[in-house]
Amino acid sequence: MPLKFLSFCVCVFYLLYFYSRMKREIKQEVRLRRHKRVKAKIFGTVRRPRLCVFRSNKHIYIQLIDDNKGRTILSASDAELKESSFKKSKIQNSKSQTKSEPQTSKVKNEKQELDRTGKIAVAYEAGKLIAQKALEKKIEKVVFDRGGYQYHGRVKAVADGAREAGLKF
């Protein structure tokens, strides 16, 4: 009896393991298909490059791409922000503000800034960084490529940061 139960448990464990693995792979394939569809509709040039976003679990990577030549013009990531103390001070300031004052009395713009904590705040700053680099190279207009991700959370924060720093979509 215990041997049958043990073999049953092992079978269930393997089924759950492979199911979760398949689910991850299917999610990735769906995102890539979505990205392909979006990429077919938008095109970056030298004057108006494509602002492409890649989001991993820990980091966010942003590139300005010229699709005519197939080259990356600029790139930025949150790893570049780690080198400066700017990232840490921004995140700590936003956390301390949310704790000290209630959000109900805030104006909409101030509330949005307070909502940016953790990875979303880092993505927002990375968007500002890529916009500053682009403006230095005299690139003012871009085409936004969300990379098959939903326009929500960190992807939206990148776009907001880039817009605030002066890029036009």
Disulfide bonds with the S-S distance in Angstrom:
none
